[in-house]
Amino acid sequence: MLDVYLLGAVVAYSRLRRLAGVAIGAGGYALAALVFVQVLLEQALGRQRVWRAIGDPAQYAPRPGEPWILCLDCELVTVVPTTGSDRSRRCPRCGSRLVPRRPGSLAATAAFTLAGYILYLPANVLPVLTITRFGRTEPYTILGGVRDLVAAGLWPLALLVLFASILVPVLKLAGLSWFLIAIRLRSTRLLRERTALYRLIDFIGRWSNIDVFMISIVSALLQFGILTTVDPGPGIASFAAVGRTDDDRGAGFRPAADVGCGGGTSLNERDRSGPVPENPPTPDSRQWAGLPWVWAVPVVAAIIAGWLGYRALIERGPTITISFPTADGIEADRTTIRYKNVELGRVTGIGLSSDGSRVVVTATMRHEAELRLRDDTEFWVVQPRITPSGITGLTTIVSGAYIGMLPGKNAPGARSFTGLETPPPKTAW
């Protein structure tokens, strides 16, 4: 997982550079060198090559017709011990405990996979990161982070985050669903393809933690009060839960018994890990029985997802349009609408009126602003201005322009407004 953490640190560095001056220290380069050496060793040496040097798998191979079991640590196919307790059943090569199929393992995998599907939606819809700079709050979703990396010209990192944070969880969930359906139907079709997919999921699954590591680094480093503050959003908790719930090993999924192979050891004639054992175990329907408590996991996931969705809905108010002569100082997804310096909405789009004479700004308001949207509510752009009475809007030099709001006195319910070219008199505030 150290290599995944390093990539998360690289993505965090690219974000930090846009917010502050950042320099990589000697420890950062040492960590990169360590990961590089580890990758070279793994590629040059190989895990199975080390285990074969420790013990030749041929001497532990089961005879034809003998029951066999796969060690999940060294991936040795050996004879199932017939004597002794479960605690004394150890792998003859690595000494790890040989664990047979656990009752209800497939039911547990199905429950965790369903929970992963439920949490995947809020993980991608809700913000995973919130950046506050000089009082200006900007939430970011996973796709928003990808767009920022593209805008900064960091295409390789953008593609990496897109693949690791969006495509990999989908591949893991879809792959586990395929395995479970095939096992439930007791199908032996495409066993080799399922083996290859399991290997791929087992290898790339951990890369979905890049965003989790990135946000943990950025939120820990950038805590400077009103200047710049980064806080994790509700989406990152759902995202981390997705990565956990679709972890097939954590749910008790046994590849040797269920898919037809071990994690990285396919039982075919070209495998050097040892002879091919006969009579491979077939899926047992009892693996779906028992452990009724595991179905509480998707129920809890549904409750959490529903609560997050409910919070997002009640905080989201109506959508309004405001027409201005120009769009000076207004940016989509960045410019906020404030009343008494409290953010009540955010600009989501900028366009032209039908005749092209004015700019139409679309904004999403917060729920508490709904009663203040009246026919005579006034909006104007707050930015530095020089007037006979003095200079106003100097704070926006640092924080950026925003749209000021002054509620009217008529009945609420208006959704379309005409913005003022100049702020209203100070006494009206």
PyMOL commands that set and color helices and strands:
alter all, ss='L'
color gray80, all
select helices_A, chain A and resi 2-19+26-45+47-54+57-60+86-88+105-125+142-151+155-184+191-221+234-245+255-258+285-288+292-315+367-372+396-399+426-428
alter helices_A, ss='H'
color red, helices_A
select strands_A, chain A and resi 68-70+77-79+129-133+136-140+228-232+261-262+265-266+316-324+336-339+342-352+359-366+378-382+385-387+390-392+402-406+416-418
alter strands_A, ss='S'
color yellow, strands_A
deselect
rebuild
show_as cartoon
